[in-house]
């Protein structure tokens, strides 16, 4: 699965020429129904995981064990976690396994691991996102890699499930950096709407080791039932997602999820065995790729609160 130097250079050159190739055909199949931003992979699902979520002497155990079963890996960009050395080590692993590269962005909160409620102005959040993407992109270039997707973390991720203003700021910052990137976020209408306004593709995400409420949102980490701690229960949720496209909420109701990527966490119970079994169930797993599309910028006048200004 090791990616050759020639393949890396070719991919890099292809990316530089994409904006000049408006007739390029993506490997993904786009939905003809619903939001224009939705991206549907033509086979399997993307299987993503996070990597480099430490800082200085602190490390997260088990990250490497999941990589052989993933199709993409999101590198912490130094805000909620990560540092230059960890980012370089993560990029080396991603290149070795031939994975798609994701940027794992979050609020600047090393002490709270990006999970605390931190509220930035619109311009501050935009600048922070661009800073994180720029840092990872610069390091990735030395490995012959390019970012293909962006995945928010912690409190920022949770906000995106219900706060259209925050979700749109994130989507617009991503689009401003590179409109070929796919934005991964909580499956639901908020993600679709913000992607449509920014003119980028989005991919709804399903978790296998986290519990959902009746509205299809993840239970907060502070909830006693937020984390699914039994490998058997994790696999039960996996089968429900793959067979029926739904999860059992904390109140016992069945909640449908429209998703294109599945998130694997290194701290799942029996993570290696679970990841291996999930990959066995999705033998045709495929990484996300996308093309941007045009939007009517006049629509923004109806949403003055979504501007970058404070």
N, C-alpha and C positions, 0 to 999 in steps of 0.2 A: 504493500500500500504506500510505499515511499514515493513521493512526488519527485520527479527528476528536475535537474536544473533547467533543462530545455523547456519542460512543461511550465515551470514557474515563469520563465522569461516570456514564453508565448502568451500565457494568461495576462501578464502585465502589459504586453503590447496590445493585446486584444482590448483591454480595458481603456487604454489611451485612445483607441480608435473608435470606441463605441458611440461617442457623441456625433461622429461623422457618418455613422451608419444607421440612418433612421429606419431603414427597412430590415434591420437585423431581426432574426427570429429567435425568440427565447425558447429554452428547453422546457418552459413551464406552460401549462394550459390555463388561460385566464377565463374566469367565469363570465358568461354572457348575461347573468342575472345578478341583481343586487348591486352593491357599490362597485364602482370601476376600479377601486384600489385593491380589491381582493385578489389574492394570488392563489391558484390551486396547482399543486404539483401534479404532474401527469402520472406519477407512479409513487406508491408508498407514501411516506411522510418524511419530513426532515426530523432528525433526532439531534437535539442540541444539548450542550452542557456548558458549564462555566469553568474557567481555568484561571489560575493566577490570583485567586482571592486570598491574598495574604498581604503582609507588609513587613519589611525588614526581616527579623528573625522568625516572624510568625508565618505559619504555613497551614493550609487546609489539607488534611489527609484524604487520600482516596481519589484525587482528581485524575491521576494518570490511569487508574484502573478502569475508568469509564470510557476513555478516549477511543479504544479499539472498536467500540460498539456505537459510537456517535457518527454523524455525518457533518456536524459543524460544532465549533467550540468558540465561546465568547470570552474574550480576554478582558479582565478588569483593568480599567484605564487610569487608575491612580486616584480616583475621587473617593468612592466608598471603600476601596481596597486596591491593592496592586502597587507596584513600584517599577522603575525601569528594568531592574534586574529580573524580577519575576515576569514582566511582560516579554522580555527577550527569551527567557526559558520556555514560556508558554508558546511563543511563536515557533521555536524550534520543534516542540512537540507537535504542533499543528502541521508544520511542514512534513515532519516524519510520517504522520498518519494520513496525510493527504486530505485534511479536513478543510471545509469552508471556514473562513475567518469572520468571527463576529466581534463587535465592540460592545463590551458590557459597561454601560454608563450608569452613573448614579449621582446623588447629591454629594457634595464635598463633606464627608462625614466619616472619617477613618475611625474615630472613637466609637461611633454607634453603628458601624458597618452599613451605613446608608439606610437604616431602618427607622431612624427617629424622624419625627415630623420637622422638616426644615423647609421654610418657605422663602424662596428667592423671588426677586422681581422678574418680570418677563425677560428683560435684557440680561440680567445676571444668569438666569437659567440657560438662555441661548448661548451666552459666551462660554459657560461651563461645558456645555455639550460639545461645542465646536472645539474647545481646548482639548477635551478628552479624545475626540475623534482624530484631531490633528496629531496628538502624541502617539497614538497607536498606529496611525497611518504612516508616520515617519519611520518608526521602528520596523513596521511590516515591510516597508519598501526595501530595506536592507536584506530581507529574507526572500525577496522576489514574490511577496504576497500582497494581496489587496483585500480590503474589508469588503464583505459582501452583505452583511446584515448588522443591525444594531438592536441590542436588547437592553432595555432599562432594568434597573435593580431596585429592590426594597420599596421604600416609601414612594419613589418616583413611579415604579411599576404599578403600585396599588392606586396611585392617583389617576393613572391613565385608564383605569377601568370605569371611572365615573366622572372625571373632571375634564370636560371637552376643551377647556382653555389650556390646561397643562398639556394634554395630549396633543393639541394642535401646535403649541410652542415646540414640543419635542419633534413632531413630524416636520415642521418647517425648518428647524435647525438641521435635521438630517438631510432634507431636500437641498438646503443651501450648501451643505458640504458636498453632497454627491447624490443626485436623484436616481442613480442606479442602485442604491442601497435598499434593502428590504427592512422594514421596521417590524420587529417582533413585539407583541404585547398581549394583554389579556384578550381572549376571544370575546367579541361582542361588537355592538354597534358603535361605541365610542371610538374604538380603534379604526373601524372602517371609515367613519366620518372624518377623522383627522387626516387619514391617509389620502382621502379623496380631495380634501381642501388643499393639501400640500402637493399633490400630484406625484405621490410615491406609492409603491406597492407595500402592502402590509400582510403579515402572516399571524393569524390567531394561534395562541399557544395553549396547550393542555398540560397540566401537571399530573404526575402519577402518584406522588407522595404527599400531596396537599389536599385538604378538604375544601369543599365549596359550600356556599350558602344557597338558598333557594333562588337567588337572582343570578346565579352563575358566577359570582365573585369569590375569590379565595378568602377563606377565613383569615383574619389577621394573626400574626405570629403570637400575639398575646392570648389568643383563644386556646382553651385547654385541648381542643380537638383539631387544631390547625394542622398538625403533622400526623400523617398516617405512619404508625410505627411498626406495623407488622408486614413482613414481606408478602404474606398471603393476601392481606388486604390491599397492598399496592398492586399486586397482579390482578386482583379482582377488579380494581379500577381500570387497569390497563385493558382487560378484556372488554369491559363495558364501553370504553372509549373506542376501541378498534371495531367492535361488532355493531354497536348501536349509536355511536357518536354522542354519548351522554354519560353523566356521572350521577351518583346518588348523593344528594345534598345532605347537609347536617340534620335537616328535619325529616329526612327519609324520602323526599320527593325526587323525581327523576328530572334532571336538567340537561337539555341538549346543548352541546358545544360545537361550534363550527371552527375547526382548527386545521392548520397545515403543518405545524411543528409540535413535537413532544419534548418536554423538558425533563432531563435526567439530572438529579442532584447527587453529588458525590457522597453526601451524608445520608442518603437513603438507607434504610435497613437492608443489610446484605447487598450492598450496592452493586458489586461486581456481578453476582449471580442474576440479580434482577435485570441489570443492563443487558447482559448476555441473552436472557430469555426474551426481552423486548425486541432486540435486534433479530432474534430467530423468528419472531412473529411478524416482523416487517422486513423480509429478505430483500425487498426492492426499495429500501429507504433511499431517499434522494435529497441532496442539499438544495437550498433555495437559491434561485436566480431570478432576475426580473429586468424589465425595461420600464423606464419612466413613461409618463403619458402627459398630454397637455391638459391644462385646466383653465377655466374662465376666471381670470384674476379679478374681474369686476364683482364676483360674489363676495369678496372680502369686505366690501363696503357695508354689507349687512351685519358684519360682526366686528364692530370697532373694538370690542374688549379683547379680541384675539390678536391685536397688533403687538409688536415687540415692545413698544414704548410702555413705560410704567404708568 
